[in-house]
Every structure is written in C-alpha cells, then in structure tokens.
C-alpha cells in the first residue's frame, strides 16, 4: 500500500518539481543584475504575474522580491485555489 501511495504521488511531485524549476529559470532570466532579487521593473519586464502582485509579494516593503518570496506567494495561491 505504501508503494502504491508513493507511485501515485510521484507524478504530482514530478510536476511540482518541473514547475519549481521553470519558476527558478524565469526568475533568473528576469533578474537582469543577478543580485538574487527582482525589482518591480525587472518583474514587469520578465515576470508580469509577479509584477501584478508585486506589492503583495513584497511583504517587507523593500522594493524587491526574492525567489523564496515568489515561491511562497505561488504556493499560497495554489493552496487557495484548492479550497
């Protein structure tokens, strides 16, 4: 039974892994100055959905968002959609 659960979870986990990798790649491409953060201008140019929700993601009001903040926001959005 545990093996069956592991096998059924594999496709979902693989999809999450691909989505996370794609997000990381898009973030890196948008991060033009390679400082590990996106400004609102960088987000507007390379990640329009992040730009649209920039103020919500930038909870510390630093004027930039990190990949971790974007991931947390995306995870919260996915969780809300599943409700």
N, CA, C and O atoms as a Maestro MAE file, in Angstrom:
{
 s_m_m2io_version
 :::
 2.0.0
}

f_m_ct {
 s_m_title
 :::
 protein
 m_atom[332] {
  # First column is atom index #
  i_m_mmod_type
  r_m_x_coord
  r_m_y_coord
  r_m_z_coord
  i_m_residue_number
  s_m_chain_name
  s_m_pdb_residue_name
  s_m_pdb_atom_name
  i_m_atomic_number
  :::
  1 25 0.830 -1.187 0.000 1 A "UNK " " N  " 7
  2 3 0.000 0.000 0.000 1 A "UNK " " CA " 6
  3 2 0.875 1.252 0.000 1 A "UNK " " C  " 6
  4 15 0.583 2.203 -0.726 1 A "UNK " " O  " 8
  5 25 1.923 1.270 0.785 2 A "UNK " " N  " 7
  6 3 2.813 2.431 0.818 2 A "UNK " " CA " 6
  7 2 3.445 2.643 -0.553 2 A "UNK " " C  " 6
  8 15 3.586 3.779 -1.007 2 A "UNK " " O  " 8
  9 25 3.823 1.556 -1.207 3 A "UNK " " N  " 7
  10 3 4.412 1.667 -2.544 3 A "UNK " " CA " 6
  11 2 3.406 2.266 -3.518 3 A "UNK " " C  " 6
  12 15 3.780 3.074 -4.368 3 A "UNK " " O  " 8
  13 25 2.149 1.888 -3.409 4 A "UNK " " N  " 7
  14 3 1.124 2.439 -4.292 4 A "UNK " " CA " 6
  15 2 0.938 3.929 -4.043 4 A "UNK " " C  " 6
  16 15 0.773 4.702 -4.986 4 A "UNK " " O  " 8
  17 25 0.963 4.333 -2.783 5 A "UNK " " N  " 7
  18 3 0.861 5.758 -2.471 5 A "UNK " " CA " 6
  19 2 2.056 6.519 -3.014 5 A "UNK " " C  " 6
  20 15 1.908 7.622 -3.541 5 A "UNK " " O  " 8
  21 25 3.209 5.949 -2.892 6 A "UNK " " N  " 7
  22 3 4.417 6.600 -3.401 6 A "UNK " " CA " 6
  23 2 4.343 6.744 -4.915 6 A "UNK " " C  " 6
  24 15 4.737 7.777 -5.458 6 A "UNK " " O  " 8
  25 25 3.844 5.721 -5.603 7 A "UNK " " N  " 7
  26 3 3.742 5.783 -7.056 7 A "UNK " " CA " 6
  27 2 2.696 6.789 -7.512 7 A "UNK " " C  " 6
  28 15 2.894 7.469 -8.519 7 A "UNK " " O  " 8
  29 25 1.596 6.894 -6.795 8 A "UNK " " N  " 7
  30 3 0.576 7.867 -7.193 8 A "UNK " " CA " 6
  31 2 1.018 9.279 -6.885 8 A "UNK " " C  " 6
  32 15 0.590 10.220 -7.553 8 A "UNK " " O  " 8
  33 25 1.865 9.445 -5.889 9 A "UNK " " N  " 7
  34 3 2.355 10.777 -5.546 9 A "UNK " " CA " 6
  35 2 3.463 11.231 -6.490 9 A "UNK " " C  " 6
  36 15 3.712 12.428 -6.625 9 A "UNK " " O  " 8
  37 25 4.118 10.293 -7.132 10 A "UNK " " N  " 7
  38 3 5.244 10.630 -7.990 10 A "UNK " " CA " 6
  39 2 4.893 11.599 -9.112 10 A "UNK " " C  " 6
  40 15 5.609 12.585 -9.284 10 A "UNK " " O  " 8
  41 25 3.848 11.378 -9.873 11 A "UNK " " N  " 7
  42 3 3.551 12.327 -10.952 11 A "UNK " " CA " 6
  43 2 3.283 13.742 -10.437 11 A "UNK " " C  " 6
  44 15 3.743 14.710 -11.043 11 A "UNK " " O  " 8
  45 25 2.564 13.875 -9.354 12 A "UNK " " N  " 7
  46 3 2.293 15.202 -8.799 12 A "UNK " " CA " 6
  47 2 3.589 15.848 -8.332 12 A "UNK " " C  " 6
  48 15 3.808 17.038 -8.555 12 A "UNK " " O  " 8
  49 25 4.443 15.072 -7.690 13 A "UNK " " N  " 7
  50 3 5.725 15.593 -7.218 13 A "UNK " " CA " 6
  51 2 6.604 15.994 -8.397 13 A "UNK " " C  " 6
  52 15 7.281 17.021 -8.355 13 A "UNK " " O  " 8
  53 25 6.591 15.180 -9.445 14 A "UNK " " N  " 7
  54 3 7.391 15.482 -10.630 14 A "UNK " " CA " 6
  55 2 6.891 16.774 -11.283 14 A "UNK " " C  " 6
  56 15 7.688 17.594 -11.738 14 A "UNK " " O  " 8
  57 25 5.584 16.947 -11.324 15 A "UNK " " N  " 7
  58 3 5.012 18.174 -11.891 15 A "UNK " " CA " 6
  59 2 5.412 19.377 -11.059 15 A "UNK " " C  " 6
  60 15 5.764 20.419 -11.610 15 A "UNK " " O  " 8
  61 25 5.363 19.250 -9.748 16 A "UNK " " N  " 7
  62 3 5.765 20.347 -8.865 16 A "UNK " " CA " 6
  63 2 7.235 20.682 -9.072 16 A "UNK " " C  " 6
  64 15 7.620 21.852 -9.078 16 A "UNK " " O  " 8
  65 25 8.053 19.649 -9.241 17 A "UNK " " N  " 7
  66 3 9.474 19.860 -9.468 17 A "UNK " " CA " 6
  67 2 9.730 20.611 -10.765 17 A "UNK " " C  " 6
  68 15 10.566 21.514 -10.811 17 A "UNK " " O  " 8
  69 25 9.011 20.241 -11.818 18 A "UNK " " N  " 7
  70 3 9.155 20.919 -13.106 18 A "UNK " " CA " 6
  71 2 8.684 22.359 -13.003 18 A "UNK " " C  " 6
  72 15 9.313 23.266 -13.549 18 A "UNK " " O  " 8
  73 25 7.586 22.566 -12.307 19 A "UNK " " N  " 7
  74 3 7.064 23.930 -12.149 19 A "UNK " " CA " 6
  75 2 8.049 24.787 -11.349 19 A "UNK " " C  " 6
  76 15 8.273 25.951 -11.683 19 A "UNK " " O  " 8
  77 25 8.627 24.222 -10.309 20 A "UNK " " N  " 7
  78 3 9.598 24.965 -9.497 20 A "UNK " " CA " 6
  79 2 10.837 25.296 -10.318 20 A "UNK " " C  " 6
  80 15 11.375 26.399 -10.223 20 A "UNK " " O  " 8
  81 25 11.285 24.341 -11.121 21 A "UNK " " N  " 7
  82 3 12.459 24.582 -11.961 21 A "UNK " " CA " 6
  83 2 12.175 25.681 -12.984 21 A "UNK " " C  " 6
  84 15 13.019 26.543 -13.228 21 A "UNK " " O  " 8
  85 25 11.003 25.646 -13.568 22 A "UNK " " N  " 7
  86 3 10.623 26.660 -14.555 22 A "UNK " " CA " 6
  87 2 10.549 28.040 -13.895 22 A "UNK " " C  " 6
  88 15 10.993 29.033 -14.470 22 A "UNK " " O  " 8
  89 25 9.993 28.093 -12.701 23 A "UNK " " N  " 7
  90 3 9.911 29.344 -11.965 23 A "UNK " " CA " 6
  91 2 11.313 29.885 -11.679 23 A "UNK " " C  " 6
  92 15 11.571 31.078 -11.845 23 A "UNK " " O  " 8
  93 25 12.203 29.014 -11.254 24 A "UNK " " N  " 7
  94 3 13.579 29.430 -10.973 24 A "UNK " " CA " 6
  95 2 14.262 29.962 -12.231 24 A "UNK " " C  " 6
  96 15 14.978 30.962 -12.181 24 A "UNK " " O  " 8
  97 25 14.036 29.291 -13.351 25 A "UNK " " N  " 7
  98 3 14.635 29.727 -14.610 25 A "UNK " " CA " 6
  99 2 14.090 31.093 -15.043 25 A "UNK " " C  " 6
  100 15 14.846 31.960 -15.480 25 A "UNK " " O  " 8
  101 25 12.791 31.269 -14.918 26 A "UNK " " N  " 7
  102 3 12.182 32.547 -15.298 26 A "UNK " " CA " 6
  103 2 12.657 33.664 -14.382 26 A "UNK " " C  " 6
  104 15 12.908 34.781 -14.836 26 A "UNK " " O  " 8
  105 25 12.780 33.365 -13.096 27 A "UNK " " N  " 7
  106 3 13.255 34.357 -12.134 27 A "UNK " " CA " 6
  107 2 14.682 34.768 -12.487 27 A "UNK " " C  " 6
  108 15 14.996 35.957 -12.525 27 A "UNK " " O  " 8
  109 25 15.547 33.786 -12.746 28 A "UNK " " N  " 7
  110 3 16.948 34.068 -13.079 28 A "UNK " " CA " 6
  111 2 17.047 34.911 -14.350 28 A "UNK " " C  " 6
  112 15 17.875 35.818 -14.428 28 A "UNK " " O  " 8
  113 25 16.218 34.618 -15.334 29 A "UNK " " N  " 7
  114 3 16.244 35.384 -16.581 29 A "UNK " " CA " 6
  115 2 15.762 36.817 -16.362 29 A "UNK " " C  " 6
  116 15 16.268 37.747 -16.989 29 A "UNK " " O  " 8
  117 25 14.793 36.993 -15.480 30 A "UNK " " N  " 7
  118 3 14.253 38.334 -15.207 30 A "UNK " " CA " 6
  119 2 15.194 39.157 -14.331 30 A "UNK " " C  " 6
  120 15 15.170 40.387 -14.377 30 A "UNK " " O  " 8
  121 25 16.009 38.492 -13.545 31 A "UNK " " N  " 7
  122 3 16.941 39.163 -12.625 31 A "UNK " " CA " 6
  123 2 18.151 39.674 -13.414 31 A "UNK " " C  " 6
  124 15 19.220 39.063 -13.398 31 A "UNK " " O  " 8
  125 25 17.970 40.784 -14.092 32 A "UNK " " N  " 7
  126 3 18.979 41.293 -15.029 32 A "UNK " " CA " 6
  127 2 20.304 41.655 -14.365 32 A "UNK " " C  " 6
  128 15 21.357 41.511 -14.988 32 A "UNK " " O  " 8
  129 25 20.279 42.118 -13.126 33 A "UNK " " N  " 7
  130 3 21.537 42.475 -12.471 33 A "UNK " " CA " 6
  131 2 22.087 41.338 -11.603 33 A "UNK " " C  " 6
  132 15 23.098 41.504 -10.921 33 A "UNK " " O  " 8
  133 25 21.423 40.199 -11.635 34 A "UNK " " N  " 7
  134 3 21.885 38.975 -10.955 34 A "UNK " " CA " 6
  135 2 22.178 39.180 -9.471 34 A "UNK " " C  " 6
  136 15 23.158 38.657 -8.939 34 A "UNK " " O  " 8
  137 25 21.312 39.952 -8.811 35 A "UNK " " N  " 7
  138 3 21.502 40.175 -7.373 35 A "UNK " " CA " 6
  139 2 20.609 39.282 -6.517 35 A "UNK " " C  " 6
  140 15 20.593 39.408 -5.292 35 A "UNK " " O  " 8
  141 25 19.864 38.379 -7.161 36 A "UNK " " N  " 7
  142 3 19.010 37.464 -6.412 36 A "UNK " " CA " 6
  143 2 17.667 38.053 -6.025 36 A "UNK " " C  " 6
  144 15 16.922 37.448 -5.254 36 A "UNK " " O  " 8
  145 25 17.349 39.229 -6.554 37 A "UNK " " N  " 7
  146 3 16.081 39.901 -6.253 37 A "UNK " " CA " 6
  147 2 15.534 40.490 -7.548 37 A "UNK " " C  " 6
  148 15 16.277 40.785 -8.484 37 A "UNK " " O  " 8
  149 25 14.226 40.651 -7.574 38 A "UNK " " N  " 7
  150 3 13.591 41.349 -8.686 38 A "UNK " " CA " 6
  151 2 13.032 42.669 -8.197 38 A "UNK " " C  " 6
  152 15 12.309 42.722 -7.202 38 A "UNK " " O  " 8
  153 25 13.370 43.722 -8.900 39 A "UNK " " N  " 7
  154 3 12.696 44.995 -8.665 39 A "UNK " " CA " 6
  155 2 11.371 44.936 -9.400 39 A "UNK " " C  " 6
  156 15 11.131 44.008 -10.172 39 A "UNK " " O  " 8
  157 25 10.519 45.905 -9.173 40 A "UNK " " N  " 7
  158 3 9.242 45.922 -9.873 40 A "UNK " " CA " 6
  159 2 9.466 46.045 -11.382 40 A "UNK " " C  " 6
  160 15 8.750 45.423 -12.166 40 A "UNK " " O  " 8
  161 25 10.458 46.847 -11.795 41 A "UNK " " N  " 7
  162 3 10.754 46.996 -13.220 41 A "UNK " " CA " 6
  163 2 11.233 45.678 -13.833 41 A "UNK " " C  " 6
  164 15 10.828 45.328 -14.941 41 A "UNK " " O  " 8
  165 25 12.088 44.951 -13.122 42 A "UNK " " N  " 7
  166 3 12.546 43.658 -13.618 42 A "UNK " " CA " 6
  167 2 11.371 42.691 -13.726 42 A "UNK " " C  " 6
  168 15 11.262 41.942 -14.698 42 A "UNK " " O  " 8
  169 25 10.501 42.711 -12.729 43 A "UNK " " N  " 7
  170 3 9.328 41.835 -12.755 43 A "UNK " " CA " 6
  171 2 8.411 42.201 -13.920 43 A "UNK " " C  " 6
  172 15 7.905 41.314 -14.608 43 A "UNK " " O  " 8
  173 25 8.193 43.480 -14.145 44 A "UNK " " N  " 7
  174 3 7.333 43.906 -15.256 44 A "UNK " " CA " 6
  175 2 7.893 43.439 -16.589 44 A "UNK " " C  " 6
  176 15 7.136 43.052 -17.479 44 A "UNK " " O  " 8
  177 25 9.207 43.471 -16.735 45 A "UNK " " N  " 7
  178 3 9.840 43.074 -17.990 45 A "UNK " " CA " 6
  179 2 9.885 41.556 -18.177 45 A "UNK " " C  " 6
  180 15 9.772 41.072 -19.303 45 A "UNK " " O  " 8
  181 25 10.047 40.803 -17.091 46 A "UNK " " N  " 7
  182 3 10.272 39.371 -17.242 46 A "UNK " " CA " 6
  183 2 9.278 38.439 -16.593 46 A "UNK " " C  " 6
  184 15 9.195 37.268 -16.962 46 A "UNK " " O  " 8
  185 25 8.525 38.937 -15.633 47 A "UNK " " N  " 7
  186 3 7.555 38.095 -14.924 47 A "UNK " " CA " 6
  187 2 6.299 38.921 -14.624 47 A "UNK " " C  " 6
  188 15 6.094 39.354 -13.490 47 A "UNK " " O  " 8
  189 25 5.467 39.134 -15.638 48 A "UNK " " N  " 7
  190 3 4.315 40.017 -15.469 48 A "UNK " " CA " 6
  191 2 3.352 39.634 -14.336 48 A "UNK " " C  " 6
  192 15 2.756 40.511 -13.712 48 A "UNK " " O  " 8
  193 25 3.199 38.343 -14.070 49 A "UNK " " N  " 7
  194 3 2.312 37.936 -12.962 49 A "UNK " " CA " 6
  195 2 2.895 38.356 -11.621 49 A "UNK " " C  " 6
  196 15 2.164 38.758 -10.716 49 A "UNK " " O  " 8
  197 25 4.203 38.261 -11.500 50 A "UNK " " N  " 7
  198 3 4.866 38.720 -10.278 50 A "UNK " " CA " 6
  199 2 4.682 40.232 -10.159 50 A "UNK " " C  " 6
  200 15 4.391 40.744 -9.078 50 A "UNK " " O  " 8
  201 25 4.852 40.934 -11.264 51 A "UNK " " N  " 7
  202 3 4.681 42.390 -11.253 51 A "UNK " " CA " 6
  203 2 3.263 42.769 -10.831 51 A "UNK " " C  " 6
  204 15 3.063 43.719 -10.075 51 A "UNK " " O  " 8
  205 25 2.288 42.018 -11.324 52 A "UNK " " N  " 7
  206 3 0.878 42.303 -10.997 52 A "UNK " " CA " 6
  207 2 0.619 42.197 -9.489 52 A "UNK " " C  " 6
  208 15 -0.192 42.941 -8.938 52 A "UNK " " O  " 8
  209 25 1.306 41.278 -8.841 53 A "UNK " " N  " 7
  210 3 1.104 41.048 -7.403 53 A "UNK " " CA " 6
  211 2 2.315 41.502 -6.583 53 A "UNK " " C  " 6
  212 15 2.491 41.076 -5.442 53 A "UNK " " O  " 8
  213 25 3.130 42.352 -7.157 54 A "UNK " " N  " 7
  214 3 4.399 42.731 -6.543 54 A "UNK " " CA " 6
  215 2 4.233 43.234 -5.109 54 A "UNK " " C  " 6
  216 15 4.960 42.810 -4.211 54 A "UNK " " O  " 8
  217 25 3.285 44.128 -4.899 55 A "UNK " " N  " 7
  218 3 3.110 44.702 -3.556 55 A "UNK " " CA " 6
  219 2 2.661 43.661 -2.535 55 A "UNK " " C  " 6
  220 15 2.987 43.764 -1.353 55 A "UNK " " O  " 8
  221 25 1.914 42.660 -2.994 56 A "UNK " " N  " 7
  222 3 1.501 41.582 -2.099 56 A "UNK " " CA " 6
  223 2 2.685 40.674 -1.755 56 A "UNK " " C  " 6
  224 15 2.795 40.192 -0.628 56 A "UNK " " O  " 8
  225 25 3.562 40.446 -2.721 57 A "UNK " " N  " 7
  226 3 4.717 39.572 -2.523 57 A "UNK " " CA " 6
  227 2 5.779 40.270 -1.682 57 A "UNK " " C  " 6
  228 15 6.421 39.645 -0.837 57 A "UNK " " O  " 8
  229 25 5.962 41.572 -1.919 58 A "UNK " " N  " 7
  230 3 6.973 42.354 -1.191 58 A "UNK " " CA " 6
  231 2 6.426 42.750 0.178 58 A "UNK " " C  " 6
  232 15 6.166 43.923 0.445 58 A "UNK " " O  " 8
  233 25 6.259 41.755 1.031 59 A "UNK " " N  " 7
  234 3 5.640 41.980 2.344 59 A "UNK " " CA " 6
  235 2 6.496 42.855 3.250 59 A "UNK " " C  " 6
  236 15 5.975 43.521 4.145 59 A "UNK " " O  " 8
  237 25 7.804 42.856 3.023 60 A "UNK " " N  " 7
  238 3 8.700 43.661 3.863 60 A "UNK " " CA " 6
  239 2 8.891 45.063 3.295 60 A "UNK " " C  " 6
  240 15 9.601 45.884 3.877 60 A "UNK " " O  " 8
  241 25 8.257 45.331 2.160 61 A "UNK " " N  " 7
  242 3 8.291 46.651 1.509 61 A "UNK " " CA " 6
  243 2 9.718 47.136 1.268 61 A "UNK " " C  " 6
  244 15 10.069 48.271 1.590 61 A "UNK " " O  " 8
  245 25 10.534 46.246 0.691 62 A "UNK " " N  " 7
  246 3 11.928 46.580 0.392 62 A "UNK " " CA " 6
  247 2 12.112 47.106 -1.030 62 A "UNK " " C  " 6
  248 15 13.176 47.623 -1.372 62 A "UNK " " O  " 8
  249 25 11.077 46.973 -1.854 63 A "UNK " " N  " 7
  250 3 11.190 47.382 -3.247 63 A "UNK " " CA " 6
  251 2 11.752 46.296 -4.140 63 A "UNK " " C  " 6
  252 15 12.032 46.530 -5.316 63 A "UNK " " O  " 8
  253 25 11.916 45.108 -3.581 64 A "UNK " " N  " 7
  254 3 12.411 43.963 -4.343 64 A "UNK " " CA " 6
  255 2 11.845 42.685 -3.732 64 A "UNK " " C  " 6
  256 15 11.508 42.634 -2.550 64 A "UNK " " O  " 8
  257 25 11.753 41.656 -4.573 65 A "UNK " " N  " 7
  258 3 11.271 40.361 -4.087 65 A "UNK " " CA " 6
  259 2 12.299 39.290 -4.422 65 A "UNK " " C  " 6
  260 15 12.976 39.360 -5.447 65 A "UNK " " O  " 8
  261 25 12.406 38.306 -3.550 66 A "UNK " " N  " 7
  262 3 13.329 37.194 -3.745 66 A "UNK " " CA " 6
  263 2 12.580 36.011 -4.354 66 A "UNK " " C  " 6
  264 15 11.350 35.970 -4.369 66 A "UNK " " O  " 8
  265 25 13.344 35.066 -4.846 67 A "UNK " " N  " 7
  266 3 12.747 33.846 -5.379 67 A "UNK " " CA " 6
  267 2 11.938 33.144 -4.300 67 A "UNK " " C  " 6
  268 15 10.854 32.632 -4.577 67 A "UNK " " O  " 8
  269 25 12.447 33.115 -3.085 68 A "UNK " " N  " 7
  270 3 11.733 32.452 -1.986 68 A "UNK " " CA " 6
  271 2 10.377 33.124 -1.726 68 A "UNK " " C  " 6
  272 15 9.382 32.438 -1.489 68 A "UNK " " O  " 8
  273 25 10.336 34.447 -1.769 69 A "UNK " " N  " 7
  274 3 9.068 35.155 -1.577 69 A "UNK " " CA " 6
  275 2 8.089 34.826 -2.698 69 A "UNK " " C  " 6
  276 15 6.897 34.639 -2.454 69 A "UNK " " O  " 8
  277 25 8.590 34.756 -3.917 70 A "UNK " " N  " 7
  278 3 7.731 34.426 -5.059 70 A "UNK " " CA " 6
  279 2 7.199 33.006 -4.905 70 A "UNK " " C  " 6
  280 15 6.018 32.758 -5.146 70 A "UNK " " O  " 8
  281 25 8.061 32.073 -4.505 71 A "UNK " " N  " 7
  282 3 7.632 30.687 -4.295 71 A "UNK " " CA " 6
  283 2 6.563 30.603 -3.205 71 A "UNK " " C  " 6
  284 15 5.571 29.890 -3.358 71 A "UNK " " O  " 8
  285 25 6.767 31.328 -2.111 72 A "UNK " " N  " 7
  286 3 5.787 31.310 -1.014 72 A "UNK " " CA " 6
  287 2 4.446 31.863 -1.480 72 A "UNK " " C  " 6
  288 15 3.393 31.316 -1.152 72 A "UNK " " O  " 8
  289 25 4.490 32.951 -2.246 73 A "UNK " " N  " 7
  290 3 3.261 33.536 -2.755 73 A "UNK " " CA " 6
  291 2 2.552 32.558 -3.694 73 A "UNK " " C  " 6
  292 15 1.339 32.371 -3.601 73 A "UNK " " O  " 8
  293 25 3.311 31.936 -4.597 74 A "UNK " " N  " 7
  294 3 2.730 30.977 -5.546 74 A "UNK " " CA " 6
  295 2 2.115 29.790 -4.807 74 A "UNK " " C  " 6
  296 15 1.032 29.328 -5.166 74 A "UNK " " O  " 8
  297 25 2.798 29.301 -3.787 75 A "UNK " " N  " 7
  298 3 2.272 28.170 -3.001 75 A "UNK " " CA " 6
  299 2 0.976 28.555 -2.302 75 A "UNK " " C  " 6
  300 15 0.037 27.761 -2.256 75 A "UNK " " O  " 8
  301 25 0.918 29.757 -1.763 76 A "UNK " " N  " 7
  302 3 -0.303 30.224 -1.100 76 A "UNK " " CA " 6
  303 2 -1.443 30.350 -2.102 76 A "UNK " " C  " 6
  304 15 -2.585 30.021 -1.783 76 A "UNK " " O  " 8
  305 25 -1.147 30.819 -3.301 77 A "UNK " " N  " 7
  306 3 -2.161 30.941 -4.335 77 A "UNK " " CA " 6
  307 2 -2.697 29.568 -4.737 77 A "UNK " " C  " 6
  308 15 -3.903 29.398 -4.914 77 A "UNK " " O  " 8
  309 25 -1.809 28.597 -4.882 78 A "UNK " " N  " 7
  310 3 -2.226 27.244 -5.238 78 A "UNK " " CA " 6
  311 2 -3.080 26.634 -4.130 78 A "UNK " " C  " 6
  312 15 -4.070 25.957 -4.406 78 A "UNK " " O  " 8
  313 25 -2.703 26.871 -2.899 79 A "UNK " " N  " 7
  314 3 -3.453 26.353 -1.759 79 A "UNK " " CA " 6
  315 2 -4.858 26.962 -1.742 79 A "UNK " " C  " 6
  316 15 -5.832 26.254 -1.489 79 A "UNK " " O  " 8
  317 25 -4.968 28.253 -2.007 80 A "UNK " " N  " 7
  318 3 -6.270 28.910 -2.036 80 A "UNK " " CA " 6
  319 2 -7.147 28.372 -3.162 80 A "UNK " " C  " 6
  320 15 -8.362 28.259 -2.999 80 A "UNK " " O  " 8
  321 25 -6.555 28.046 -4.283 81 A "UNK " " N  " 7
  322 3 -7.312 27.519 -5.426 81 A "UNK " " CA " 6
  323 2 -7.878 26.146 -5.139 81 A "UNK " " C  " 6
  324 15 -8.927 25.781 -5.670 81 A "UNK " " O  " 8
  325 25 -7.189 25.373 -4.297 82 A "UNK " " N  " 7
  326 3 -7.629 24.013 -3.982 82 A "UNK " " CA " 6
  327 2 -8.779 23.989 -2.986 82 A "UNK " " C  " 6
  328 15 -9.423 22.954 -2.815 82 A "UNK " " O  " 8
  329 25 -9.045 25.093 -2.338 83 A "UNK " " N  " 7
  330 3 -10.118 25.136 -1.336 83 A "UNK " " CA " 6
  331 2 -11.472 25.069 -1.974 83 A "UNK " " C  " 6
  332 15 -12.486 25.094 -1.276 83 A "UNK " " O  " 8
  :::
 }
 m_bond[331] {
  # First column is bond index #
  i_m_from
  i_m_to
  i_m_order
  :::
  1 1 2 1
  2 2 3 1
  3 3 4 2
  4 3 5 1
  5 5 6 1
  6 6 7 1
  7 7 8 2
  8 7 9 1
  9 9 10 1
  10 10 11 1
  11 11 12 2
  12 11 13 1
  13 13 14 1
  14 14 15 1
  15 15 16 2
  16 15 17 1
  17 17 18 1
  18 18 19 1
  19 19 20 2
  20 19 21 1
  21 21 22 1
  22 22 23 1
  23 23 24 2
  24 23 25 1
  25 25 26 1
  26 26 27 1
  27 27 28 2
  28 27 29 1
  29 29 30 1
  30 30 31 1
  31 31 32 2
  32 31 33 1
  33 33 34 1
  34 34 35 1
  35 35 36 2
  36 35 37 1
  37 37 38 1
  38 38 39 1
  39 39 40 2
  40 39 41 1
  41 41 42 1
  42 42 43 1
  43 43 44 2
  44 43 45 1
  45 45 46 1
  46 46 47 1
  47 47 48 2
  48 47 49 1
  49 49 50 1
  50 50 51 1
  51 51 52 2
  52 51 53 1
  53 53 54 1
  54 54 55 1
  55 55 56 2
  56 55 57 1
  57 57 58 1
  58 58 59 1
  59 59 60 2
  60 59 61 1
  61 61 62 1
  62 62 63 1
  63 63 64 2
  64 63 65 1
  65 65 66 1
  66 66 67 1
  67 67 68 2
  68 67 69 1
  69 69 70 1
  70 70 71 1
  71 71 72 2
  72 71 73 1
  73 73 74 1
  74 74 75 1
  75 75 76 2
  76 75 77 1
  77 77 78 1
  78 78 79 1
  79 79 80 2
  80 79 81 1
  81 81 82 1
  82 82 83 1
  83 83 84 2
  84 83 85 1
  85 85 86 1
  86 86 87 1
  87 87 88 2
  88 87 89 1
  89 89 90 1
  90 90 91 1
  91 91 92 2
  92 91 93 1
  93 93 94 1
  94 94 95 1
  95 95 96 2
  96 95 97 1
  97 97 98 1
  98 98 99 1
  99 99 100 2
  100 99 101 1
  101 101 102 1
  102 102 103 1
  103 103 104 2
  104 103 105 1
  105 105 106 1
  106 106 107 1
  107 107 108 2
  108 107 109 1
  109 109 110 1
  110 110 111 1
  111 111 112 2
  112 111 113 1
  113 113 114 1
  114 114 115 1
  115 115 116 2
  116 115 117 1
  117 117 118 1
  118 118 119 1
  119 119 120 2
  120 119 121 1
  121 121 122 1
  122 122 123 1
  123 123 124 2
  124 123 125 1
  125 125 126 1
  126 126 127 1
  127 127 128 2
  128 127 129 1
  129 129 130 1
  130 130 131 1
  131 131 132 2
  132 131 133 1
  133 133 134 1
  134 134 135 1
  135 135 136 2
  136 135 137 1
  137 137 138 1
  138 138 139 1
  139 139 140 2
  140 139 141 1
  141 141 142 1
  142 142 143 1
  143 143 144 2
  144 143 145 1
  145 145 146 1
  146 146 147 1
  147 147 148 2
  148 147 149 1
  149 149 150 1
  150 150 151 1
  151 151 152 2
  152 151 153 1
  153 153 154 1
  154 154 155 1
  155 155 156 2
  156 155 157 1
  157 157 158 1
  158 158 159 1
  159 159 160 2
  160 159 161 1
  161 161 162 1
  162 162 163 1
  163 163 164 2
  164 163 165 1
  165 165 166 1
  166 166 167 1
  167 167 168 2
  168 167 169 1
  169 169 170 1
  170 170 171 1
  171 171 172 2
  172 171 173 1
  173 173 174 1
  174 174 175 1
  175 175 176 2
  176 175 177 1
  177 177 178 1
  178 178 179 1
  179 179 180 2
  180 179 181 1
  181 181 182 1
  182 182 183 1
  183 183 184 2
  184 183 185 1
  185 185 186 1
  186 186 187 1
  187 187 188 2
  188 187 189 1
  189 189 190 1
  190 190 191 1
  191 191 192 2
  192 191 193 1
  193 193 194 1
  194 194 195 1
  195 195 196 2
  196 195 197 1
  197 197 198 1
  198 198 199 1
  199 199 200 2
  200 199 201 1
  201 201 202 1
  202 202 203 1
  203 203 204 2
  204 203 205 1
  205 205 206 1
  206 206 207 1
  207 207 208 2
  208 207 209 1
  209 209 210 1
  210 210 211 1
  211 211 212 2
  212 211 213 1
  213 213 214 1
  214 214 215 1
  215 215 216 2
  216 215 217 1
  217 217 218 1
  218 218 219 1
  219 219 220 2
  220 219 221 1
  221 221 222 1
  222 222 223 1
  223 223 224 2
  224 223 225 1
  225 225 226 1
  226 226 227 1
  227 227 228 2
  228 227 229 1
  229 229 230 1
  230 230 231 1
  231 231 232 2
  232 231 233 1
  233 233 234 1
  234 234 235 1
  235 235 236 2
  236 235 237 1
  237 237 238 1
  238 238 239 1
  239 239 240 2
  240 239 241 1
  241 241 242 1
  242 242 243 1
  243 243 244 2
  244 243 245 1
  245 245 246 1
  246 246 247 1
  247 247 248 2
  248 247 249 1
  249 249 250 1
  250 250 251 1
  251 251 252 2
  252 251 253 1
  253 253 254 1
  254 254 255 1
  255 255 256 2
  256 255 257 1
  257 257 258 1
  258 258 259 1
  259 259 260 2
  260 259 261 1
  261 261 262 1
  262 262 263 1
  263 263 264 2
  264 263 265 1
  265 265 266 1
  266 266 267 1
  267 267 268 2
  268 267 269 1
  269 269 270 1
  270 270 271 1
  271 271 272 2
  272 271 273 1
  273 273 274 1
  274 274 275 1
  275 275 276 2
  276 275 277 1
  277 277 278 1
  278 278 279 1
  279 279 280 2
  280 279 281 1
  281 281 282 1
  282 282 283 1
  283 283 284 2
  284 283 285 1
  285 285 286 1
  286 286 287 1
  287 287 288 2
  288 287 289 1
  289 289 290 1
  290 290 291 1
  291 291 292 2
  292 291 293 1
  293 293 294 1
  294 294 295 1
  295 295 296 2
  296 295 297 1
  297 297 298 1
  298 298 299 1
  299 299 300 2
  300 299 301 1
  301 301 302 1
  302 302 303 1
  303 303 304 2
  304 303 305 1
  305 305 306 1
  306 306 307 1
  307 307 308 2
  308 307 309 1
  309 309 310 1
  310 310 311 1
  311 311 312 2
  312 311 313 1
  313 313 314 1
  314 314 315 1
  315 315 316 2
  316 315 317 1
  317 317 318 1
  318 318 319 1
  319 319 320 2
  320 319 321 1
  321 321 322 1
  322 322 323 1
  323 323 324 2
  324 323 325 1
  325 325 326 1
  326 326 327 1
  327 327 328 2
  328 327 329 1
  329 329 330 1
  330 330 331 1
  331 331 332 2
  :::
 }
}
